[in-house]
Amino acid sequence: MGCCSSASHSSKREWKPLEDRSCTDIPWLLLFVLFCVGMGFICGFSIATGAAARLVSGYDSYGNICGQKNVKVDGIVNSGLDLTQKKYVFFLDPCNVDLVHRKIKSIALCVAACPRKELKTLADVQKFAESNGSNLCSYELQSSEYTTNSQASKLCPKLPVPESAPIPFFHRCAPVNISCYAKFAEALITFVSDSSVLHRLISGVMTSKEIIMGLCLLSLVLSMILMVIIRYISRVLVWILTILVVLGSLGGTGVLWWLYAKQTKFVNETLTADQLQIAKDNLQALLVYAISATVFTVILFLIMLIMRKRVALTIALFHVAGKVFIHLPLLVFQPFWTFFALILFWSYWIMVLLFLGTTGSPVLNEQGVVEFRVLGPLRYMWWYHMVGLIWISEFILACQQMTVAGAVVTYYFTREKRNLPFTPILASVNRLVCYHLGTVAKGSFIITLVKIPRMILMYIHSQLKGKENACARCMLKACICCLWCLEKCLTYLNQNAYTATAINSTNFCTSAKDAFVILVENALRVAAINTVGDFMLFLGKVLIVCSTGLAGVMLLNYQRDYTVWVLPLIIVCLFAFLVAHCFLSIYEMVVDVLFLCFAIDTKYNDGSPGREFYMDKILMEFVENSRKSMKEAGRGGGAEGRELKPMASGASSS
């Protein structure tokens, strides 16, 4: 399990791509399986203690589960009631939300039906109870006493009772009017001092929901189109992408300034007070967008001017990566399978988390309301469950990286491409499941060890916000930043370790050491590829986000419903970036795997009989061209020649 024992002889070992397969890091696989068994125990415990029934059916403030006959609990009044006919949870004051403890500060009752219309007086509440048998006041108060009992104002719901509807599958009466949720959001968004601003933001989202959904779909389509373009025109992709981003940046900036000028004239028209306020908000937002777009465009041009000489290396790798996608088209769909697996796991995790929130024994709190608490060592199940969220999520992402690496390695080290397996992706998945799950478990655990302290420090920082001194705040932020940088470095090293494992079937530590040595030997080339390649893929993400955002601005401007644009545009742009990142991250993985294979190929092979190169012809041409450039630049003493220095070949290093 240790790194030292596994890497002692790696320096003398020859690389033998795809020749031998053996199981790697078996102890870590067993540890991961035991951890998953523990996660299953938590789920089983929460279901066995009745948490599933309390979560789905709901329970009142006295510990009774709605829709069934309950058992009396000693010391708790109104417990043990037969609520077979009362299947819905109703809160006397549903909008009174306690954000600190994440619950509704209100008495909860089980009722036969939710009020489907607003009830303004106690007489309306009494009439509602008499018409359908759904008593909305406390159990000890009869419906005939709603208007006569002096305690009715305390035992009955807060007036007016909002119109509500049952939440599907969870039997809770929830207010239909979004104003209640707006008040909840006001407490979350502390920087909003004027509640009318938040109301306008939420109404803008609700009014533009069809446009938001359409734009999210547009970002998905644009990402797919960009992946198709990468497949078929990879050689000219860099130049096309550069030109499109230049035109898009200039065009987007120009359109924003044009809309700002147009909106300025529109504000001067005769409008109502509310419409004028919304128009001024949109005008201010457009000014911020236009200035930000102008600054961004200038910075983008400066970066592209500096990096223009390094495009040749990116073109060669993009060309080979395009061939990989042509031979392995299923790589495009890897984000879907990974996202689907993550959604399934996160849904399970949230379900168990909700179970844990209702598990345990009934206990009266300070307000005389029943809460369910887990006592003893089992109360630490929350922490175990939280670690499981991070480790298993990282495990799923690592499985994607290993699958992509295995498929690309198979492509690169197969001399005759017509001899490739029928489905290299499935062959890679098969090798992962049969041999390398332990390696994936170990690599994901290392990332988890870095993530947990960073998340703890972030939580401490949020809890101490405004209370700690400047020095402590600076130290906390520095620690969080250092852990974030360490996490990114380990993630990159892990990905290359998975590639080395896919090539040589070695365990995690040996693979990580081998990959690290290769990367250090080619540090300048790594920097060039990561700089230029990642920047080009970043331009693709920018293109998709800008196109989607520009379409959103045009559609919202055309809508003319006097709604605030800020929140809908933020939602759309964030979704567009996430979609573009998911798709283009696969392309980035392919380029990184190809580079490591290329580095290993040039180090241990020299083209002589018995040591032929595996690389594609375009990469051979690039090596020759870079050698020529090195010689020419070497005579001129230029820096470009030093950057294009070819890797040490096997003939010179062995």
Secondary structure, DSSP 8 states (H G I E B T S, - for coil): --HHHHSTTGGG----TTT------HHHHHHHHHHHHHHHHHHHHHHHTTHHHHHHH-B-TTS-BTTSB----TT-TT-S-B-TT--EEEESSTT-EETTTTEE-S-EEEESS--SS-B-SHHHHHHHHHHH----S-TTS-GGGTTT-TTHHHHS--SSB--EEE-TTT-BEEESSTHHHHHHHHHH-TT---HHHHHHHHHHHHHTHHHHHHHHHHHHHHHHHHHHHHHH-HHHHHHHHHHHHHHHHHHHHHHHHHHHHHHHHHHTS---HHHHHHHHHHHHHHHHHHHHHHHHHHHHHHHHHHTGGGHHHHHHHHHHHHHHHHH-GGGGGHHHHHHHHHHHHHHHHHHHHHHHHT-SEEEE-TTS-EEEE--GGGGGHHHHHHHHHHHHHHHHHHHHHHHHHHHHHHHHT-SSGGGS-S-HHHHHHHHIIIIIHHHHHHHHHHHHHHHHHHHHHHHHHHHTTTTS-HHHHHHHHHHHHHHHHHHHHHHHHHHHHHHHHHHH---HHHHHHHHHHHHHHTHHHHHHHHHHHHHHHHHHHHHHHHHHHHHHHHHHHHH-S----HHHHHHHHHHHHHHHHHHHHHHHHHHHHHHHHHHHHHHH--SSTTS---S-HHHHHHHHHHHHHHHHHHHHT-HHHHHT-----HHHH-
